[in-house]
Amino acid sequence: MRAQFKAGKLAAAVLSLAAVVAAAPAAAGRDNDPDAYVTNYYTGGGTGGVLFAAGTTNQACMNLGAPTIDVISASPGVRLSIRPGTFVVTGTDYGYMVCQGQRIPGVVVTGTGSGTAQIRVTYPPIGQWYTHTLTLPGR
């Protein structure tokens, strides 16, 4: 009976080790690269008609998904356009500035009119958000 118990434990250990070894190639690229787990929330805008822009990347400046931007309020006559696009990173809402000066994909806000608008920026993957006030100069 004792020999059967030891043989059963040994077989279970061998199966567990085989499962770990089989999963290792899939995870090897990520587990040895701590930068793969870092998420950076970037901003840009202020040039070329872009009022504000936001994007999400890892440390290698690879896209981790576009943020969502919603208009909370706007002055009368202010019209905003929110669309997917690329922008040059000029700031960060969270993370490291390793992508500063690079063009990354994200969401771009343009607008017309004069006054202010308040937007909510929600970043993937976990939904971090904040509100931001845009000022549109009169033309």
VMD Tcl script that builds the backbone (N, CA, C; Angstrom):
set m [mol new atoms 417]
animate dup $m
set s [atomselect $m all]
$s set {name element resname resid chain x y z} {
  {N N MET 1 A 0.821 -1.182 0.000}
  {CA C MET 1 A 0.000 0.000 0.000}
  {C C MET 1 A 0.871 1.253 0.000}
  {N N ARG 2 A 1.910 1.223 0.837}
  {CA C ARG 2 A 2.801 2.369 0.927}
  {C C ARG 2 A 3.527 2.591 -0.399}
  {N N ALA 3 A 3.901 1.530 -1.098}
  {CA C ALA 3 A 4.578 1.629 -2.385}
  {C C ALA 3 A 3.640 2.248 -3.422}
  {N N GLN 4 A 2.341 1.897 -3.373}
  {CA C GLN 4 A 1.376 2.480 -4.307}
  {C C GLN 4 A 1.235 3.981 -4.060}
  {N N PHE 5 A 1.224 4.398 -2.779}
  {CA C PHE 5 A 1.102 5.812 -2.434}
  {C C PHE 5 A 2.292 6.594 -2.978}
  {N N LYS 6 A 3.518 6.057 -2.773}
  {CA C LYS 6 A 4.715 6.721 -3.282}
  {C C LYS 6 A 4.701 6.787 -4.806}
  {N N ALA 7 A 4.271 5.715 -5.456}
  {CA C ALA 7 A 4.213 5.707 -6.915}
  {C C ALA 7 A 3.196 6.734 -7.408}
  {N N GLY 8 A 2.070 6.856 -6.702}
  {CA C GLY 8 A 1.037 7.838 -7.080}
  {C C GLY 8 A 1.553 9.259 -6.931}
  {N N LYS 9 A 2.280 9.526 -5.820}
  {CA C LYS 9 A 2.846 10.868 -5.624}
  {C C LYS 9 A 3.873 11.188 -6.689}
  {N N LEU 10 A 4.689 10.210 -7.050}
  {CA C LEU 10 A 5.698 10.412 -8.071}
  {C C LEU 10 A 5.042 10.695 -9.420}
  {N N ALA 11 A 4.005 9.955 -9.753}
  {CA C ALA 11 A 3.308 10.172 -11.025}
  {C C ALA 11 A 2.681 11.567 -11.053}
  {N N ALA 12 A 2.086 12.002 -9.950}
  {CA C ALA 12 A 1.485 13.330 -9.883}
  {C C ALA 12 A 2.541 14.416 -10.043}
  {N N ALA 13 A 3.710 14.210 -9.422}
  {CA C ALA 13 A 4.791 15.187 -9.536}
  {C C ALA 13 A 5.295 15.272 -10.968}
  {N N VAL 14 A 5.417 14.126 -11.638}
  {CA C VAL 14 A 5.886 14.103 -13.026}
  {C C VAL 14 A 4.879 14.823 -13.924}
  {N N LEU 15 A 3.587 14.582 -13.723}
  {CA C LEU 15 A 2.563 15.258 -14.529}
  {C C LEU 15 A 2.577 16.769 -14.289}
  {N N SER 16 A 2.754 17.187 -13.053}
  {CA C SER 16 A 2.822 18.616 -12.739}
  {C C SER 16 A 4.012 19.270 -13.419}
  {N N LEU 17 A 5.160 18.613 -13.356}
  {CA C LEU 17 A 6.362 19.133 -13.997}
  {C C LEU 17 A 6.176 19.206 -15.505}
  {N N ALA 18 A 5.535 18.208 -16.103}
  {CA C ALA 18 A 5.292 18.210 -17.549}
  {C C ALA 18 A 4.385 19.380 -17.934}
  {N N ALA 19 A 3.393 19.682 -17.109}
  {CA C ALA 19 A 2.493 20.805 -17.397}
  {C C ALA 19 A 3.245 22.131 -17.343}
  {N N VAL 20 A 4.137 22.279 -16.383}
  {CA C VAL 20 A 4.916 23.509 -16.263}
  {C C VAL 20 A 5.850 23.670 -17.458}
  {N N VAL 21 A 6.513 22.591 -17.857}
  {CA C VAL 21 A 7.433 22.641 -18.987}
  {C C VAL 21 A 6.673 22.936 -20.280}
  {N N ALA 22 A 5.493 22.362 -20.455}
  {CA C ALA 22 A 4.707 22.597 -21.664}
  {C C ALA 22 A 4.248 24.047 -21.746}
  {N N ALA 23 A 3.945 24.667 -20.623}
  {CA C ALA 23 A 3.469 26.054 -20.613}
  {C C ALA 23 A 4.617 27.054 -20.708}
  {N N ALA 24 A 5.824 26.619 -20.420}
  {CA C ALA 24 A 6.965 27.542 -20.369}
  {C C ALA 24 A 7.233 28.285 -21.672}
  {N N PRO 25 A 7.207 27.646 -22.849}
  {CA C PRO 25 A 7.502 28.400 -24.065}
  {C C PRO 25 A 6.511 29.547 -24.302}
  {N N ALA 26 A 5.258 29.350 -23.996}
  {CA C ALA 26 A 4.265 30.402 -24.222}
  {C C ALA 26 A 4.494 31.593 -23.311}
  {N N ALA 27 A 4.903 31.347 -22.089}
  {CA C ALA 27 A 5.073 32.430 -21.122}
  {C C ALA 27 A 6.502 32.957 -21.064}
  {N N ALA 28 A 7.426 32.260 -21.691}
  {CA C ALA 28 A 8.840 32.624 -21.549}
  {C C ALA 28 A 9.127 34.039 -22.018}
  {N N GLY 29 A 8.515 34.468 -23.097}
  {CA C GLY 29 A 8.778 35.795 -23.616}
  {C C GLY 29 A 8.321 36.898 -22.690}
  {N N ARG 30 A 7.286 36.649 -21.927}
  {CA C ARG 30 A 6.759 37.667 -21.027}
  {C C ARG 30 A 7.375 37.591 -19.638}
  {N N ASP 31 A 7.542 36.395 -19.122}
  {CA C ASP 31 A 7.989 36.257 -17.743}
  {C C ASP 31 A 9.392 36.781 -17.521}
  {N N ASN 32 A 10.234 36.752 -18.543}
  {CA C ASN 32 A 11.603 37.235 -18.401}
  {C C ASN 32 A 11.736 38.707 -18.775}
  {N N ASP 33 A 10.623 39.339 -19.138}
  {CA C ASP 33 A 10.641 40.733 -19.564}
  {C C ASP 33 A 9.712 41.545 -18.672}
  {N N PRO 34 A 10.257 42.145 -17.601}
  {CA C PRO 34 A 9.386 42.899 -16.689}
  {C C PRO 34 A 8.724 44.093 -17.372}
  {N N ASP 35 A 9.320 44.622 -18.440}
  {CA C ASP 35 A 8.723 45.748 -19.145}
  {C C ASP 35 A 7.416 45.377 -19.836}
  {N N ALA 36 A 7.237 44.093 -20.129}
  {CA C ALA 36 A 6.004 43.676 -20.795}
  {C C ALA 36 A 4.790 43.907 -19.906}
  {N N TYR 37 A 4.995 44.038 -18.610}
  {CA C TYR 37 A 3.882 44.211 -17.684}
  {C C TYR 37 A 3.630 45.663 -17.302}
  {N N VAL 38 A 4.480 46.599 -17.751}
  {CA C VAL 38 A 4.335 48.012 -17.400}
  {C C VAL 38 A 3.392 48.676 -18.393}
  {N N THR 39 A 2.412 49.402 -17.877}
  {CA C THR 39 A 1.471 50.136 -18.711}
  {C C THR 39 A 1.728 51.627 -18.534}
  {N N ASN 40 A 1.850 52.355 -19.638}
  {CA C ASN 40 A 2.063 53.797 -19.627}
  {C C ASN 40 A 0.861 54.479 -20.268}
  {N N TYR 41 A 0.374 55.544 -19.651}
  {CA C TYR 41 A -0.732 56.328 -20.189}
  {C C TYR 41 A -0.162 57.648 -20.699}
  {N N TYR 42 A -0.189 57.841 -22.025}
  {CA C TYR 42 A 0.445 59.007 -22.628}
  {C C TYR 42 A -0.560 60.024 -23.148}
  {N N THR 43 A -0.094 61.280 -23.201}
  {CA C THR 43 A -0.895 62.366 -23.742}
  {C C THR 43 A -0.083 63.127 -24.784}
  {N N GLY 44 A -0.795 63.923 -25.557}
  {CA C GLY 44 A -0.170 64.757 -26.558}
  {C C GLY 44 A -1.177 65.789 -27.020}
  {N N GLY 45 A -0.823 66.516 -28.027}
  {CA C GLY 45 A -1.724 67.520 -28.585}
  {C C GLY 45 A -1.154 68.908 -28.450}
  {N N GLY 46 A -1.981 69.875 -28.828}
  {CA C GLY 46 A -1.550 71.258 -28.744}
  {C C GLY 46 A -0.945 71.774 -30.025}
  {N N THR 47 A -0.780 70.913 -31.030}
  {CA C THR 47 A -0.247 71.347 -32.319}
  {C C THR 47 A -1.078 70.737 -33.442}
  {N N GLY 48 A -1.079 71.398 -34.580}
  {CA C GLY 48 A -1.773 70.853 -35.743}
  {C C GLY 48 A -3.268 70.704 -35.562}
  {N N GLY 49 A -3.876 71.532 -34.744}
  {CA C GLY 49 A -5.313 71.463 -34.529}
  {C C GLY 49 A -5.753 70.433 -33.505}
  {N N VAL 50 A -4.815 69.661 -32.959}
  {CA C VAL 50 A -5.143 68.653 -31.948}
  {C C VAL 50 A -5.159 69.331 -30.579}
  {N N LEU 51 A -6.325 69.299 -29.937}
  {CA C LEU 51 A -6.450 69.882 -28.601}
  {C C LEU 51 A -5.887 68.963 -27.529}
  {N N PHE 52 A -6.102 67.660 -27.707}
  {CA C PHE 52 A -5.699 66.675 -26.705}
  {C C PHE 52 A -5.635 65.323 -27.396}
  {N N ALA 53 A -4.750 64.458 -26.919}
  {CA C ALA 53 A -4.657 63.095 -27.423}
  {C C ALA 53 A -4.210 62.189 -26.287}
  {N N ALA 54 A -4.604 60.933 -26.342}
  {CA C ALA 54 A -4.237 59.974 -25.303}
  {C C ALA 54 A -4.029 58.593 -25.922}
  {N N GLY 55 A -3.085 57.836 -25.344}
  {CA C GLY 55 A -2.804 56.481 -25.795}
  {C C GLY 55 A -2.201 55.655 -24.684}
  {N N THR 56 A -2.223 54.345 -24.852}
  {CA C THR 56 A -1.737 53.406 -23.841}
  {C C THR 56 A -0.724 52.462 -24.479}
  {N N THR 57 A 0.477 52.357 -23.880}
  {CA C THR 57 A 1.499 51.452 -24.410}
  {C C THR 57 A 2.218 50.733 -23.270}
  {N N ASN 58 A 3.044 49.753 -23.662}
  {CA C ASN 58 A 3.970 49.158 -22.701}
  {C C ASN 58 A 5.309 49.887 -22.829}
  {N N GLN 59 A 6.342 49.390 -22.186}
  {CA C GLN 59 A 7.647 50.053 -22.189}
  {C C GLN 59 A 8.312 50.033 -23.564}
  {N N ALA 60 A 7.895 49.111 -24.422}
  {CA C ALA 60 A 8.449 49.040 -25.769}
  {C C ALA 60 A 7.634 49.898 -26.739}
  {N N CYS 61 A 6.739 50.729 -26.198}
  {CA C CYS 61 A 5.879 51.623 -26.988}
  {C C CYS 61 A 4.939 50.855 -27.905}
  {N N MET 62 A 4.581 49.641 -27.502}
  {CA C MET 62 A 3.614 48.829 -28.237}
  {C C MET 62 A 2.227 49.146 -27.708}
  {N N ASN 63 A 1.280 49.347 -28.608}
  {CA C ASN 63 A -0.091 49.726 -28.270}
  {C C ASN 63 A -0.762 48.690 -27.374}
  {N N LEU 64 A -1.377 49.158 -26.290}
  {CA C LEU 64 A -2.128 48.285 -25.389}
  {C C LEU 64 A -3.632 48.567 -25.445}
  {N N GLY 65 A -4.056 49.312 -26.443}
  {CA C GLY 65 A -5.473 49.621 -26.597}
  {C C GLY 65 A -5.734 51.109 -26.461}
  {N N ALA 66 A -6.737 51.560 -27.174}
  {CA C ALA 66 A -7.065 52.991 -27.178}
  {C C ALA 66 A -7.907 53.356 -25.963}
  {N N PRO 67 A -7.647 54.520 -25.369}
  {CA C PRO 67 A -8.502 55.009 -24.297}
  {C C PRO 67 A -9.877 55.378 -24.850}
  {N N THR 68 A -10.802 55.609 -23.952}
  {CA C THR 68 A -12.117 56.130 -24.312}
  {C C THR 68 A -12.181 57.563 -23.813}
  {N N ILE 69 A -12.638 58.478 -24.653}
  {CA C ILE 69 A -12.794 59.871 -24.249}
  {C C ILE 69 A -14.258 60.259 -24.448}
  {N N ASP 70 A -14.882 60.743 -23.380}
  {CA C ASP 70 A -16.271 61.180 -23.408}
  {C C ASP 70 A -16.350 62.646 -23.039}
  {N N VAL 71 A -17.246 63.380 -23.684}
  {CA C VAL 71 A -17.475 64.778 -23.346}
  {C C VAL 71 A -18.452 64.829 -22.178}
  {N N ILE 72 A -18.042 65.495 -21.096}
  {CA C ILE 72 A -18.906 65.657 -19.925}
  {C C ILE 72 A -19.730 66.930 -20.071}
  {N N SER 73 A -19.055 68.023 -20.456}
  {CA C SER 73 A -19.752 69.292 -20.660}
  {C C SER 73 A -18.926 70.160 -21.601}
  {N N ALA 74 A -19.591 71.133 -22.215}
  {CA C ALA 74 A -18.897 72.058 -23.113}
  {C C ALA 74 A -19.634 73.388 -23.119}
  {N N SER 75 A -18.875 74.460 -23.286}
  {CA C SER 75 A -19.465 75.796 -23.407}
  {C C SER 75 A -20.336 75.846 -24.661}
  {N N PRO 76 A -21.344 76.722 -24.657}
  {CA C PRO 76 A -22.170 76.876 -25.861}
  {C C PRO 76 A -21.291 77.237 -27.064}
  {N N GLY 77 A -21.523 76.588 -28.181}
  {CA C GLY 77 A -20.757 76.858 -29.392}
  {C C GLY 77 A -19.500 76.022 -29.541}
  {N N VAL 78 A -19.091 75.297 -28.505}
  {CA C VAL 78 A -17.906 74.428 -28.595}
  {C C VAL 78 A -18.339 73.077 -29.159}
  {N N ARG 79 A -17.645 72.663 -30.216}
  {CA C ARG 79 A -17.917 71.363 -30.817}
  {C C ARG 79 A -16.617 70.572 -30.843}
  {N N LEU 80 A -16.663 69.369 -30.274}
  {CA C LEU 80 A -15.475 68.510 -30.232}
  {C C LEU 80 A -15.650 67.329 -31.168}
  {N N SER 81 A -14.538 66.906 -31.753}
  {CA C SER 81 A -14.492 65.702 -32.566}
  {C C SER 81 A -13.498 64.753 -31.900}
  {N N ILE 82 A -13.961 63.558 -31.595}
  {CA C ILE 82 A -13.125 62.545 -30.929}
  {C C ILE 82 A -13.036 61.351 -31.877}
  {N N ARG 83 A -11.795 60.984 -32.243}
  {CA C ARG 83 A -11.629 59.912 -33.218}
  {C C ARG 83 A -10.316 59.165 -32.971}
  {N N PRO 84 A -10.236 57.932 -33.458}
  {CA C PRO 84 A -8.954 57.222 -33.395}
  {C C PRO 84 A -7.937 57.939 -34.277}
  {N N GLY 85 A -6.699 57.893 -33.874}
  {CA C GLY 85 A -5.636 58.516 -34.661}
  {C C GLY 85 A -4.295 58.331 -33.989}
  {N N THR 86 A -3.279 58.886 -34.591}
  {CA C THR 86 A -1.944 58.833 -34.006}
  {C C THR 86 A -1.554 60.222 -33.544}
  {N N PHE 87 A -0.631 60.274 -32.593}
  {CA C PHE 87 A -0.160 61.546 -32.066}
  {C C PHE 87 A 1.255 61.377 -31.540}
  {N N VAL 88 A 1.927 62.501 -31.364}
  {CA C VAL 88 A 3.280 62.499 -30.809}
  {C C VAL 88 A 3.170 62.652 -29.298}
  {N N VAL 89 A 3.814 61.755 -28.564}
  {CA C VAL 89 A 3.783 61.770 -27.096}
  {C C VAL 89 A 4.541 62.986 -26.572}
  {N N THR 90 A 3.847 63.792 -25.749}
  {CA C THR 90 A 4.482 64.957 -25.125}
  {C C THR 90 A 4.380 64.924 -23.603}
  {N N GLY 91 A 3.546 64.041 -23.075}
  {CA C GLY 91 A 3.368 63.974 -21.622}
  {C C GLY 91 A 2.876 62.611 -21.202}
  {N N THR 92 A 2.756 62.436 -19.894}
  {CA C THR 92 A 2.265 61.170 -19.363}
  {C C THR 92 A 1.265 61.424 -18.242}
  {N N ASP 93 A 0.221 60.614 -18.223}
  {CA C ASP 93 A -0.707 60.626 -17.107}
  {C C ASP 93 A -0.283 59.594 -16.064}
  {N N TYR 94 A 0.463 58.600 -16.513}
  {CA C TYR 94 A 1.002 57.594 -15.604}
  {C C TYR 94 A 2.072 56.822 -16.369}
  {N N GLY 95 A 3.170 56.545 -15.732}
  {CA C GLY 95 A 4.196 55.717 -16.332}
  {C C GLY 95 A 5.456 56.495 -16.661}
  {N N TYR 96 A 6.292 55.870 -17.452}
  {CA C TYR 96 A 7.591 56.404 -17.798}
  {C C TYR 96 A 7.539 57.069 -19.169}
  {N N MET 97 A 8.357 58.066 -19.377}
  {CA C MET 97 A 8.376 58.811 -20.636}
  {C C MET 97 A 9.276 58.168 -21.689}
  {N N VAL 98 A 9.317 56.851 -21.724}
  {CA C VAL 98 A 10.176 56.160 -22.685}
  {C C VAL 98 A 9.718 56.364 -24.122}
  {N N CYS 99 A 8.469 56.764 -24.328}
  {CA C CYS 99 A 7.948 56.951 -25.684}
  {C C CYS 99 A 7.868 58.429 -26.079}
  {N N GLN 100 A 8.434 59.310 -25.275}
  {CA C GLN 100 A 8.365 60.746 -25.563}
  {C C GLN 100 A 8.922 61.028 -26.954}
  {N N GLY 101 A 8.181 61.831 -27.720}
  {CA C GLY 101 A 8.597 62.190 -29.062}
  {C C GLY 101 A 8.218 61.185 -30.135}
  {N N GLN 102 A 7.730 60.013 -29.742}
  {CA C GLN 102 A 7.333 59.001 -30.714}
  {C C GLN 102 A 5.859 59.155 -31.069}
  {N N ARG 103 A 5.504 58.749 -32.266}
  {CA C ARG 103 A 4.111 58.756 -32.704}
  {C C ARG 103 A 3.500 57.406 -32.333}
  {N N ILE 104 A 2.393 57.457 -31.570}
  {CA C ILE 104 A 1.714 56.234 -31.158}
  {C C ILE 104 A 0.232 56.327 -31.510}
  {N N PRO 105 A -0.452 55.181 -31.597}
  {CA C PRO 105 A -1.888 55.205 -31.849}
  {C C PRO 105 A -2.648 55.533 -30.567}
  {N N GLY 106 A -3.824 56.102 -30.738}
  {CA C GLY 106 A -4.662 56.423 -29.586}
  {C C GLY 106 A -5.939 57.101 -30.022}
  {N N VAL 107 A -6.362 58.084 -29.240}
  {CA C VAL 107 A -7.571 58.849 -29.514}
  {C C VAL 107 A -7.192 60.323 -29.559}
  {N N VAL 108 A -7.683 61.024 -30.578}
  {CA C VAL 108 A -7.329 62.422 -30.812}
  {C C VAL 108 A -8.589 63.275 -30.698}
  {N N VAL 109 A -8.455 64.433 -30.015}
  {CA C VAL 109 A -9.572 65.365 -29.854}
  {C C VAL 109 A -9.249 66.660 -30.589}
  {N N THR 110 A -10.135 67.057 -31.487}
  {CA C THR 110 A -10.045 68.350 -32.153}
  {C C THR 110 A -11.353 69.086 -31.866}
  {N N GLY 111 A -11.373 70.374 -32.123}
  {CA C GLY 111 A -12.599 71.097 -31.844}
  {C C GLY 111 A -12.641 72.475 -32.451}
  {N N THR 112 A -13.837 73.045 -32.417}
  {CA C THR 112 A -14.062 74.404 -32.894}
  {C C THR 112 A -14.876 75.148 -31.850}
  {N N GLY 113 A -14.855 76.460 -31.955}
  {CA C GLY 113 A -15.607 77.296 -31.034}
  {C C GLY 113 A -14.680 77.970 -30.050}
  {N N SER 114 A -15.284 78.629 -29.087}
  {CA C SER 114 A -14.525 79.349 -28.074}
  {C C SER 114 A -15.131 79.047 -26.712}
  {N N GLY 115 A -14.282 78.678 -25.766}
  {CA C GLY 115 A -14.748 78.363 -24.417}
  {C C GLY 115 A -14.008 77.168 -23.859}
  {N N THR 116 A -14.680 76.426 -23.015}
  {CA C THR 116 A -14.058 75.263 -22.389}
  {C C THR 116 A -14.916 74.021 -22.592}
  {N N ALA 117 A -14.283 72.883 -22.427}
  {CA C ALA 117 A -14.981 71.603 -22.465}
  {C C ALA 117 A -14.326 70.703 -21.431}
  {N N GLN 118 A -15.140 69.916 -20.773}
  {CA C GLN 118 A -14.612 68.955 -19.809}
  {C C GLN 118 A -14.805 67.557 -20.392}
  {N N ILE 119 A -13.712 66.776 -20.414}
  {CA C ILE 119 A -13.763 65.420 -20.957}
  {C C ILE 119 A -13.358 64.417 -19.881}
  {N N ARG 120 A -13.812 63.188 -20.042}
  {CA C ARG 120 A -13.375 62.084 -19.172}
  {C C ARG 120 A -12.535 61.146 -20.028}
  {N N VAL 121 A -11.311 60.890 -19.567}
  {CA C VAL 121 A -10.376 60.001 -20.257}
  {C C VAL 121 A -10.309 58.705 -19.462}
  {N N THR 122 A -10.624 57.576 -20.114}
  {CA C THR 122 A -10.597 56.263 -19.456}
  {C C THR 122 A -9.585 55.389 -20.183}
  {N N TYR 123 A -8.554 54.956 -19.460}
  {CA C TYR 123 A -7.475 54.171 -20.050}
  {C C TYR 123 A -7.697 52.677 -19.840}
  {N N PRO 124 A -7.387 51.865 -20.896}
  {CA C PRO 124 A -7.382 50.421 -20.694}
  {C C PRO 124 A -6.087 50.029 -20.001}
  {N N PRO 125 A -5.885 48.897 -19.468}
  {CA C PRO 125 A -6.826 47.791 -19.497}
  {C C PRO 125 A -7.764 47.751 -18.289}
  {N N ILE 126 A -7.501 48.523 -17.229}
  {CA C ILE 126 A -8.326 48.374 -16.027}
  {C C ILE 126 A -9.298 49.516 -15.801}
  {N N GLY 127 A -9.351 50.463 -16.720}
  {CA C GLY 127 A -10.352 51.511 -16.619}
  {C C GLY 127 A -10.006 52.691 -15.737}
  {N N GLN 128 A -8.716 52.978 -15.555}
  {CA C GLN 128 A -8.323 54.182 -14.813}
  {C C GLN 128 A -8.894 55.383 -15.558}
  {N N TRP 129 A -9.466 56.363 -14.845}
  {CA C TRP 129 A -10.014 57.522 -15.528}
  {C C TRP 129 A -9.798 58.792 -14.724}
  {N N TYR 130 A -9.949 59.915 -15.407}
  {CA C TYR 130 A -9.883 61.235 -14.782}
  {C C TYR 130 A -10.595 62.208 -15.699}
  {N N THR 131 A -10.875 63.393 -15.191}
  {CA C THR 131 A -11.471 64.432 -16.026}
  {C C THR 131 A -10.400 65.452 -16.384}
  {N N HIS 132 A -10.558 66.048 -17.538}
  {CA C HIS 132 A -9.580 67.000 -18.059}
  {C C HIS 132 A -10.360 68.166 -18.675}
  {N N THR 133 A -9.897 69.376 -18.449}
  {CA C THR 133 A -10.548 70.557 -19.015}
  {C C THR 133 A -9.741 71.072 -20.196}
  {N N LEU 134 A -10.421 71.226 -21.318}
  {CA C LEU 134 A -9.810 71.771 -22.525}
  {C C LEU 134 A -10.250 73.222 -22.675}
  {N N THR 135 A -9.342 74.098 -23.083}
  {CA C THR 135 A -9.676 75.482 -23.363}
  {C C THR 135 A -9.499 75.737 -24.846}
  {N N LEU 136 A -10.569 76.145 -25.497}
  {CA C LEU 136 A -10.530 76.455 -26.913}
  {C C LEU 136 A -10.469 77.959 -27.091}
  {N N PRO 137 A -9.389 78.440 -27.682}
  {CA C PRO 137 A -9.254 79.894 -27.861}
  {C C PRO 137 A -10.204 80.380 -28.955}
  {N N GLY 138 A -10.640 81.614 -28.830}
  {CA C GLY 138 A -11.490 82.211 -29.855}
  {C C GLY 138 A -10.699 82.473 -31.112}
  {N N ARG 139 A -11.334 82.406 -32.255}
  {CA C ARG 139 A -10.635 82.643 -33.526}
  {C C ARG 139 A -11.137 83.887 -34.169}
}
mol reanalyze $m
mol bondsrecalc $m
mol representation Tube
mol addrep $m
